[in-house]
Amino acid sequence: MLIRLVAFALFVLLLAYGFSWLADRPGDLSLIWEGQIYQTKLIVAASAIIALVAAVMIVWWFIRLIWTSPHSVTRYFRARKRDRGYQALSTGLIAAGAGNALLARKMAARSRGLIRADQEPLINLLEAQAALIEGRHDEARAKFEAMANDPETRELGLRGLYLEARRLGANEAARQYAEKAADTAPYLPWAAQATLEYRSQAGRWDDAIRLLEQQKAARVVEKADANRLHAVLLTARAGEKLEGNPTGARDDAQQALKLAADFIPAALIAAKALFREGGVRKAASILEQAWKSAPHPEIGQAYVRARSGDSTLDRLKRAERLEGLRPNNVESLLVVAQAALDAQEFAKARTKAEAAARMQPREAAFLLLADIEEAETGDQGRVRHWLAQALKAPRDPAWVADGFVSDKWLPVSPVTGRLDAFEWKAPFGQIEGPLEDGSVPPSIETALKTLPPLRDIRPESPVNDHRIIELERAATIAEAVRPTPAPAKPKPAEPVSDKAPAPSEAKPFFGGRPDDPGVRDTRVEPEPKTRLRLF
């Protein structure tokens, strides 16, 4: 429009300039026609010519107007009818969105009467939406199939068919509709996401990665989200290659770590693949980096048991190295406590486990204390005490997706089929309110105060200095929390005999072997063993 205005202004300026130029240069114009001489001024002749051209244009426009008037009238009424149809279509779509099936059906019928369906495909959509609201799903599917056959509405029809297949539980049909839409239009988020999940569920990792790259190129998915999903797919493929192709598994896992440096499953698979190839140092470096990023019990276990031939003391040193990388961390303390337990260093194991329980009182710490008690003292009462504390403590983190708890990471949720659904977190929160006897989640201080006294020492277990210290400590704690008993009635004293002990009651001689000929056999029958009690 602006170009036309500028062109018209330039034409008027040129015309005015031409008239001024002719006015400044007066002259006569002579015309001889059939023996007659016609003479006039040049400016008058130019004006007459221009007026004649304008008159011819006006007459031509008038004749054309009369000639095309029937078509113009028809077009006017058609445009008016189309406007009324679009108004009805707009009202019907709004009614369908609001759930007003009656008004939507009425507006669909009016729109079809005013606009042909081949001219406006949205009429089929309105009728399909009205059928869905009224519960006539067969009619709605027929409409969606008609739209899927039309190139202009193919994507809309495929989405409708996909949603209907999902509603009916026809997962195979839904997968086909989604893949068909993704092949023709990879920029559709719903089709690409659904196809990505279906291919992941089927283990078609190469196809899933290819589709994700197409989405990333089309900028359908944000770069950060695309890198995360790419890392998940690479890790899943590496997990399948780990047994038969450790080199391929290592490459995929390391590529996944480049995309998501804090992805624990990728670090674990990369380390396991390197362990199988003999690259212990590289694997340890990967695990150390992952541990610095986010301490995880599976990382700690893989790092501590990196060398199968290491002794328990070597494993304890490796666990302490992890603790040095992330001090004052629950997972670090638990790793060291477990390694110390395996190395039979019960004092260190108990100290680290109690420190972990003070920092975060959860079931793993109390279960570890129960294991320490079982290995060190074998007192079942104390073991049951720690097991009871673990029962009341909050649960440990695990791999959770859509309410499903797994002992290992999985790329796809087995409940919904969602990709990258598993998270490392507690399966559920601690139950609020009293538990059984009205107790609350335990604390390590309360658990130590209520720890039963040691009542049993197994004869086959050697008692070393460390155990004596532990027993004395347990006796002190039990005595501090033990209620003062009521004074007992004195028993009557037994009469003391003045008779000398019988020869059979004489003490045995321990200077030599009883079978030594030079030693007189003064042995007596052993008395029945009594259970040792500290209190």
C-alpha positions as CSV (number, residue, x, y, z in Angstrom):
1,M,0.0,0.0,0.0
2,L,2.8,2.4,0.9
3,I,4.5,1.7,-2.5
4,R,1.3,2.5,-4.3
5,L,1.0,5.9,-2.5
6,V,4.6,6.7,-3.3
7,A,4.2,5.8,-7.0
8,F,1.0,7.9,-7.2
9,A,2.8,10.9,-5.7
10,L,5.7,10.6,-8.1
11,F,3.3,10.4,-11.0
12,V,1.4,13.5,-10.0
13,L,4.8,15.3,-9.5
14,L,6.0,14.3,-12.9
15,L,2.7,15.4,-14.5
16,A,2.9,18.8,-12.8
17,Y,6.5,19.2,-13.9
18,G,5.5,18.4,-17.5
19,F,2.8,21.0,-17.6
20,S,5.1,23.6,-16.1
21,W,7.7,22.7,-18.6
22,L,5.3,23.2,-21.5
23,A,4.0,26.4,-20.0
24,D,7.5,27.8,-19.9
25,R,7.9,27.0,-23.6
26,P,4.9,28.3,-25.5
27,G,4.2,27.1,-29.0
28,D,1.5,26.2,-31.6
29,L,0.4,22.7,-32.8
30,S,-0.9,22.4,-36.3
31,L,-2.8,19.4,-37.7
32,I,-3.8,18.9,-41.3
33,W,-6.6,16.5,-41.8
34,E,-8.6,16.1,-45.0
35,G,-7.4,19.4,-46.3
36,Q,-8.3,21.3,-43.2
37,I,-5.7,22.9,-41.0
38,Y,-6.3,22.6,-37.2
39,Q,-4.1,24.8,-35.1
40,T,-4.0,25.2,-31.3
41,K,-1.7,25.9,-28.5
42,L,0.7,23.1,-27.4
43,I,-0.5,23.3,-23.7
44,V,-4.1,23.0,-24.8
45,A,-3.4,20.0,-27.0
46,A,-1.6,18.2,-24.2
47,S,-4.4,18.9,-21.8
48,A,-6.9,17.6,-24.3
49,I,-5.0,14.4,-24.8
50,I,-4.8,13.8,-21.1
51,A,-8.5,14.5,-20.6
52,L,-9.3,12.1,-23.4
53,V,-7.3,9.3,-21.8
54,A,-9.0,9.9,-18.5
55,A,-12.4,9.8,-20.1
56,V,-11.6,6.5,-21.9
57,M,-10.4,5.0,-18.6
58,I,-13.6,6.1,-16.8
59,V,-15.8,4.7,-19.6
60,W,-13.9,1.4,-19.5
61,W,-14.3,1.1,-15.8
62,F,-18.0,1.7,-16.0
63,I,-18.5,-0.9,-18.7
64,R,-16.5,-3.4,-16.8
65,L,-18.5,-2.7,-13.6
66,I,-21.7,-3.4,-15.5
67,W,-20.3,-6.5,-17.0
68,T,-19.0,-8.0,-13.8
69,S,-21.8,-6.9,-11.5
70,P,-23.6,-10.3,-11.4
71,H,-20.3,-11.9,-10.2
72,S,-19.7,-9.1,-7.8
73,V,-23.1,-9.5,-6.3
74,T,-22.7,-13.3,-6.0
75,R,-19.3,-12.9,-4.4
76,Y,-20.7,-10.4,-1.9
77,F,-23.4,-12.8,-0.7
78,R,-21.0,-15.7,-0.7
79,A,-18.6,-13.7,1.5
80,R,-21.5,-12.8,3.8
81,K,-22.5,-16.4,4.0
82,R,-19.0,-17.5,4.7
83,D,-18.6,-15.0,7.4
84,R,-21.8,-16.3,9.1
85,G,-20.4,-19.8,8.8
86,Y,-17.1,-18.9,10.4
87,Q,-19.0,-17.2,13.1
88,A,-21.0,-20.3,13.8
89,L,-17.8,-22.4,13.6
90,S,-16.1,-20.2,16.1
91,T,-19.0,-20.4,18.5
92,G,-19.2,-24.2,18.1
93,L,-15.5,-24.6,18.9
94,I,-15.8,-22.5,22.0
95,A,-18.9,-24.5,23.0
96,A,-17.0,-27.8,22.5
97,G,-14.1,-26.5,24.6
98,A,-16.6,-25.6,27.3
99,G,-18.3,-29.1,27.2
100,N,-21.6,-27.8,25.7
101,A,-22.3,-30.7,23.4
102,L,-25.8,-29.4,22.4
103,L,-24.6,-26.0,21.3
104,A,-21.5,-27.5,19.6
105,R,-23.6,-30.0,17.6
106,K,-26.0,-27.2,16.6
107,M,-23.2,-24.9,15.5
108,A,-21.6,-27.7,13.6
109,A,-24.8,-28.3,11.6
110,R,-25.1,-24.6,10.9
111,S,-21.5,-24.3,9.8
112,R,-21.9,-27.2,7.4
113,G,-24.9,-25.5,5.9
114,L,-23.1,-22.3,5.4
115,I,-19.6,-23.6,4.5
116,R,-18.6,-26.7,2.7
117,A,-16.5,-29.2,4.6
118,D,-13.9,-29.4,1.8
119,Q,-13.4,-25.7,2.1
120,E,-13.1,-25.6,5.9
121,P,-11.7,-28.8,7.5
122,L,-12.3,-27.4,11.0
123,I,-16.0,-28.5,10.6
124,N,-14.8,-32.1,10.8
125,L,-12.9,-31.2,14.0
126,L,-15.9,-29.6,15.5
127,E,-18.1,-32.6,14.7
128,A,-15.5,-34.9,16.2
129,Q,-15.3,-32.9,19.4
130,A,-19.0,-32.9,19.7
131,A,-19.1,-36.6,19.2
132,L,-16.5,-37.1,21.9
133,I,-18.4,-35.0,24.4
134,E,-21.6,-37.0,23.7
135,G,-19.7,-40.3,24.0
136,R,-20.0,-41.4,20.4
137,H,-16.4,-42.5,20.0
138,D,-17.0,-44.5,16.8
139,E,-18.3,-41.4,15.0
140,A,-15.3,-39.4,16.4
141,R,-12.8,-42.0,15.1
142,A,-14.5,-41.9,11.7
143,K,-14.0,-38.1,11.6
144,F,-10.4,-38.4,12.7
145,E,-9.7,-41.0,10.0
146,A,-11.2,-38.6,7.4
147,M,-8.9,-35.9,8.7
148,A,-5.9,-38.2,8.6
149,N,-6.5,-38.9,4.9
150,D,-6.5,-35.2,4.2
151,P,-3.0,-33.7,3.7
152,E,-4.1,-30.5,5.3
153,T,-5.4,-32.1,8.5
154,R,-3.3,-35.2,8.6
155,E,-1.4,-34.3,11.8
156,L,-4.7,-33.4,13.6
157,G,-6.3,-36.6,12.6
158,L,-3.4,-38.7,13.7
159,R,-3.4,-37.1,17.1
160,G,-7.0,-37.7,17.5
161,L,-6.6,-41.4,16.6
162,Y,-3.6,-41.7,18.9
163,L,-5.5,-40.4,21.9
164,E,-8.5,-42.7,21.1
165,A,-6.1,-45.7,20.9
166,R,-4.5,-44.7,24.2
167,R,-8.0,-44.4,25.8
168,L,-8.9,-47.9,24.6
169,G,-5.6,-49.4,25.7
170,A,-4.6,-50.3,22.2
171,N,-0.9,-49.5,22.7
172,E,0.2,-51.1,19.4
173,A,-2.2,-48.9,17.4
174,A,-1.2,-45.8,19.4
175,R,2.4,-46.6,18.7
176,Q,1.8,-46.8,14.9
177,Y,-0.2,-43.5,14.8
178,A,2.6,-41.8,16.8
179,E,5.4,-43.2,14.6
180,K,3.5,-42.2,11.5
181,A,3.1,-38.7,12.7
182,A,6.7,-38.5,13.9
183,D,8.0,-39.7,10.5
184,T,6.1,-37.1,8.6
185,A,6.5,-34.3,11.2
186,P,9.3,-34.9,13.7
187,Y,8.7,-31.4,15.0
188,L,5.5,-32.5,16.7
189,P,6.3,-32.8,20.5
190,W,3.5,-35.3,21.3
191,A,4.4,-37.6,18.4
192,A,8.1,-37.4,19.0
193,Q,7.8,-38.0,22.8
194,A,5.4,-40.9,22.4
195,T,7.5,-42.5,19.7
196,L,10.7,-42.0,21.8
197,E,9.0,-43.8,24.7
198,Y,7.7,-46.6,22.6
199,R,11.1,-47.2,21.0
200,S,12.8,-47.1,24.4
201,Q,10.3,-49.6,25.8
202,A,11.2,-51.9,22.9
203,G,14.9,-51.4,23.4
204,R,15.4,-49.8,20.0
205,W,18.0,-47.4,21.3
206,D,19.5,-46.5,17.9
207,D,16.1,-45.5,16.5
208,A,15.3,-43.5,19.7
209,I,18.7,-41.7,19.5
210,R,18.1,-40.9,15.8
211,L,14.7,-39.4,16.6
212,L,16.0,-37.4,19.5
213,E,18.7,-35.9,17.2
214,Q,16.0,-34.9,14.7
215,Q,14.0,-33.2,17.5
216,K,17.1,-31.4,18.7
217,A,17.9,-30.2,15.1
218,A,14.3,-29.0,14.8
219,R,14.6,-27.3,18.2
220,V,11.5,-29.0,19.5
221,V,13.3,-30.0,22.7
222,E,15.4,-27.6,24.8
223,K,19.2,-28.3,24.6
224,A,19.5,-29.2,28.2
225,D,16.6,-31.6,28.1
226,A,17.8,-33.1,24.9
227,N,21.3,-33.7,26.3
228,R,19.8,-35.4,29.4
229,L,17.6,-37.7,27.4
230,H,20.5,-38.5,25.0
231,A,22.6,-39.4,28.1
232,V,19.8,-41.7,29.3
233,L,19.6,-43.5,26.0
234,L,23.3,-43.9,25.7
235,T,23.5,-45.3,29.2
236,A,20.7,-47.8,28.4
237,R,22.5,-48.9,25.3
238,A,25.8,-49.2,27.2
239,G,24.0,-51.4,29.8
240,E,23.0,-53.9,27.2
241,K,26.5,-53.9,25.7
242,L,28.3,-54.4,29.0
243,E,28.3,-58.2,29.0
244,G,29.3,-58.8,25.4
245,N,31.0,-55.6,24.3
246,P,32.7,-53.8,27.1
247,T,34.5,-51.4,24.8
248,G,31.3,-50.3,23.2
249,A,29.7,-49.9,26.6
250,R,32.6,-47.8,27.8
251,D,32.4,-45.5,24.8
252,D,28.6,-45.0,25.2
253,A,28.9,-44.4,28.9
254,Q,31.7,-41.9,28.6
255,Q,29.8,-40.1,25.9
256,A,26.8,-40.0,28.3
257,L,29.0,-38.5,31.0
258,K,30.0,-35.8,28.6
259,L,26.4,-34.8,28.2
260,A,25.5,-35.3,31.9
261,A,28.5,-35.3,34.1
262,D,26.5,-36.1,37.3
263,F,24.6,-39.1,35.8
264,I,25.4,-41.9,38.3
265,P,24.3,-44.9,36.2
266,A,26.6,-43.8,33.3
267,A,29.5,-43.5,35.7
268,L,28.9,-47.0,37.1
269,I,28.7,-48.6,33.7
270,A,31.8,-46.8,32.4
271,A,33.7,-47.9,35.5
272,K,32.5,-51.5,35.2
273,A,33.5,-51.6,31.6
274,L,36.9,-50.2,32.4
275,F,37.3,-52.8,35.2
276,R,36.7,-55.6,32.7
277,E,39.3,-54.1,30.4
278,G,41.9,-53.7,33.2
279,G,41.7,-49.9,33.3
280,V,41.4,-49.7,37.1
281,R,42.9,-46.2,37.4
282,K,40.6,-44.7,34.8
283,A,37.6,-46.4,36.4
284,A,38.6,-45.2,39.8
285,S,39.0,-41.6,38.5
286,I,35.5,-41.7,37.0
287,L,34.1,-43.0,40.3
288,E,35.9,-40.4,42.3
289,Q,34.5,-37.6,40.1
290,A,31.0,-39.0,40.4
291,W,31.5,-39.3,44.2
292,K,32.6,-35.7,44.5
293,S,29.5,-34.7,42.5
294,A,26.9,-36.8,44.4
295,P,27.9,-39.6,46.8
296,H,26.0,-42.7,46.1
297,P,26.2,-46.1,47.8
298,E,26.6,-48.0,44.5
299,I,29.5,-45.7,43.6
300,G,31.1,-46.4,47.0
301,Q,30.7,-50.2,46.7
302,A,32.1,-50.2,43.2
303,Y,35.1,-48.1,44.2
304,V,35.9,-50.1,47.4
305,R,35.7,-53.4,45.6
306,A,37.5,-52.3,42.5
307,R,40.2,-55.0,42.9
308,S,38.9,-58.4,43.6
309,G,42.2,-59.5,45.2
310,D,42.4,-56.7,47.7
311,S,42.3,-57.5,51.4
312,T,39.7,-56.1,53.8
313,L,42.3,-53.6,55.0
314,D,43.0,-52.4,51.5
315,R,39.3,-51.9,51.0
316,L,39.1,-50.0,54.2
317,K,41.8,-47.7,53.0
318,R,39.9,-47.1,49.7
319,A,36.8,-46.3,51.7
320,E,38.7,-43.8,53.8
321,R,39.9,-42.2,50.6
322,L,36.3,-41.7,49.5
323,E,35.5,-40.2,52.9
324,G,38.4,-37.7,52.4
325,L,36.8,-36.7,49.1
326,R,33.5,-35.9,50.7
327,P,33.9,-35.5,54.5
328,N,30.9,-35.1,56.8
329,N,28.7,-37.0,54.5
330,V,26.3,-39.8,55.4
331,E,27.2,-42.0,52.5
332,S,31.0,-41.6,53.2
333,L,30.5,-42.6,56.8
334,L,28.4,-45.6,55.9
335,V,31.0,-46.8,53.3
336,V,33.8,-46.6,55.8
337,A,31.7,-48.3,58.5
338,Q,30.9,-51.2,56.2
339,A,34.6,-51.6,55.2
340,A,35.7,-51.4,58.8
341,L,33.2,-54.1,59.7
342,D,34.5,-56.4,56.9
343,A,38.0,-55.7,58.3
344,Q,36.9,-56.7,61.8
345,E,37.8,-53.2,63.1
346,F,34.6,-52.9,65.2
347,A,35.5,-49.8,67.1
348,K,35.9,-47.7,63.9
349,A,32.9,-49.4,62.3
350,R,30.7,-48.5,65.3
351,T,32.0,-44.9,65.5
352,K,31.4,-44.2,61.8
353,A,27.9,-45.9,61.9
354,E,26.9,-43.9,65.0
355,A,28.2,-40.7,63.3
356,A,26.1,-41.5,60.3
357,A,23.0,-42.1,62.4
358,R,23.6,-38.8,64.2
359,M,23.8,-37.0,60.9
360,Q,20.8,-38.7,59.3
361,P,19.0,-41.4,61.4
362,R,17.8,-43.8,58.7
363,E,17.5,-47.5,58.4
364,A,20.8,-48.2,56.8
365,A,22.8,-46.8,59.8
366,F,20.8,-48.9,62.3
367,L,21.0,-52.0,60.2
368,L,24.7,-51.6,60.0
369,L,24.9,-51.2,63.8
370,A,22.9,-54.4,64.1
371,D,25.5,-56.2,61.8
372,I,28.3,-54.8,63.9
373,E,26.6,-56.0,67.1
374,E,26.1,-59.5,65.6
375,A,29.7,-59.8,64.4
376,E,31.3,-58.4,67.6
377,T,29.2,-59.6,70.5
378,G,26.5,-61.9,69.1
379,D,24.1,-60.6,71.7
380,Q,20.7,-61.1,70.1
381,G,19.0,-58.8,72.5
382,R,21.2,-55.9,71.4
383,V,20.8,-57.0,67.7
384,R,17.1,-56.9,68.0
385,H,17.3,-53.5,69.6
386,W,19.1,-52.0,66.6
387,L,16.7,-53.8,64.2
388,A,13.8,-52.2,66.0
389,Q,15.4,-48.8,65.6
390,A,15.8,-49.5,61.9
391,L,12.2,-50.5,61.6
392,K,11.1,-47.1,63.0
393,A,13.7,-45.1,61.1
394,P,13.0,-43.4,57.7
395,R,13.7,-45.5,54.7
396,D,16.8,-45.2,52.7
397,P,16.8,-43.6,49.2
398,A,16.2,-45.9,46.3
399,W,15.5,-45.7,42.6
400,V,11.8,-44.7,42.4
401,A,9.6,-44.0,39.4
402,D,5.8,-43.5,39.5
403,G,5.6,-45.2,42.9
404,F,7.6,-48.2,41.7
405,V,10.8,-49.0,43.8
406,S,13.6,-50.7,42.0
407,D,16.9,-52.1,43.3
408,K,18.7,-50.8,40.2
409,W,18.3,-47.9,37.7
410,L,16.1,-48.4,34.7
411,P,15.8,-46.1,31.7
412,V,12.0,-46.4,31.4
413,S,9.3,-46.5,34.0
414,P,7.6,-50.0,34.1
415,V,4.4,-48.3,35.2
416,T,3.9,-45.5,32.6
417,G,6.6,-46.1,30.1
418,R,8.0,-42.6,30.7
419,L,11.7,-42.1,29.8
420,D,14.1,-41.0,32.5
421,A,11.5,-41.4,35.2
422,F,13.7,-43.0,37.9
423,E,15.0,-40.7,40.7
424,W,17.2,-41.4,43.6
425,K,15.0,-40.5,46.6
426,A,13.2,-42.0,49.6
427,P,10.3,-44.2,48.4
428,F,7.9,-42.5,50.7
429,G,8.0,-40.1,53.7
430,Q,8.1,-41.1,57.3
431,I,4.7,-42.0,58.7
432,E,3.5,-39.1,60.8
433,G,2.2,-39.8,64.2
434,P,2.9,-42.6,66.7
435,L,4.1,-46.0,65.6
436,E,3.0,-49.1,67.5
437,D,4.0,-48.2,71.0
438,G,3.7,-44.4,70.4
439,S,7.4,-43.9,69.5
440,V,8.7,-41.5,66.9
441,P,11.6,-41.8,64.4
442,P,14.5,-42.7,66.6
443,S,17.7,-40.7,67.4
444,I,21.0,-42.3,68.0
445,E,21.3,-40.8,71.5
446,T,18.0,-42.3,72.6
447,A,19.0,-45.6,71.0
448,L,22.3,-45.7,72.9
449,K,20.6,-44.9,76.2
450,T,18.1,-47.7,75.7
451,L,20.6,-50.3,74.4
452,P,20.2,-53.4,76.5
453,P,23.3,-54.6,78.6
454,L,25.5,-57.2,77.1
455,R,24.3,-60.6,78.5
456,D,26.0,-63.2,76.4
457,I,29.6,-63.8,75.2
458,R,30.1,-66.8,72.9
459,P,32.8,-69.1,74.3
460,E,34.3,-69.6,70.8
461,S,34.9,-65.9,70.3
462,P,38.2,-64.7,71.7
463,V,37.9,-61.8,74.1
464,N,40.5,-59.2,73.2
465,D,41.3,-55.8,74.8
466,H,38.9,-54.0,72.5
467,R,36.0,-56.2,73.5
468,I,36.7,-55.6,77.2
469,I,36.6,-51.9,76.6
470,E,33.3,-52.2,74.7
471,L,31.8,-54.4,77.4
472,E,32.8,-51.9,80.1
473,R,31.3,-49.1,78.0
474,A,28.0,-51.1,77.6
475,A,28.0,-51.8,81.3
476,T,28.4,-48.2,82.2
477,I,25.6,-47.0,79.8
478,A,23.3,-49.7,81.1
479,E,24.0,-48.8,84.7
480,A,23.3,-45.2,84.0
481,V,19.9,-45.8,82.6
482,R,19.0,-48.7,84.8
483,P,16.4,-48.0,87.5
484,T,17.4,-48.6,91.1
485,P,16.1,-51.9,92.3
486,A,14.3,-52.3,95.7
487,P,16.5,-53.7,98.5
488,A,16.1,-57.5,98.7
489,K,15.5,-59.4,101.9
490,P,18.7,-60.9,103.4
491,K,18.9,-64.7,103.2
492,P,19.9,-66.7,106.2
493,A,23.6,-67.5,106.3
494,E,24.5,-71.1,105.7
495,P,26.5,-72.8,108.5
496,V,30.2,-73.0,108.0
497,S,31.6,-76.5,108.3
498,D,34.9,-77.0,110.2
499,K,35.7,-80.1,108.4
500,A,38.6,-80.2,106.0
501,P,37.7,-80.5,102.3
502,A,37.5,-84.0,100.9
503,P,40.3,-85.2,98.7
504,S,37.9,-85.1,95.8
505,E,37.4,-81.3,96.4
506,A,41.0,-80.4,96.1
507,K,42.1,-77.9,93.5
508,P,43.7,-79.4,90.3
509,F,47.4,-78.9,89.7
510,F,48.2,-76.8,86.6
511,G,52.0,-77.1,86.7
512,G,52.0,-80.0,84.2
513,R,49.9,-82.3,82.2
514,P,47.5,-84.5,84.2
515,D,48.8,-87.6,82.4
516,D,52.4,-86.8,83.5
517,P,53.7,-89.7,85.7
518,G,55.3,-87.3,88.1
519,V,52.1,-85.4,88.8
520,R,49.6,-86.7,91.2
521,D,46.1,-86.8,89.7
522,T,44.0,-84.7,91.8
523,R,41.4,-83.7,89.1
524,V,37.8,-83.5,90.0
525,E,34.8,-83.7,87.8
526,P,34.1,-80.3,86.1
527,E,31.2,-78.3,87.4
528,P,28.5,-77.3,84.9
529,K,29.3,-74.1,83.0
530,T,27.3,-71.1,84.1
531,R,26.4,-68.2,81.7
532,L,28.4,-65.1,82.4
533,R,26.4,-62.1,83.5
534,L,27.8,-58.6,83.9
535,F,25.1,-57.4,86.2
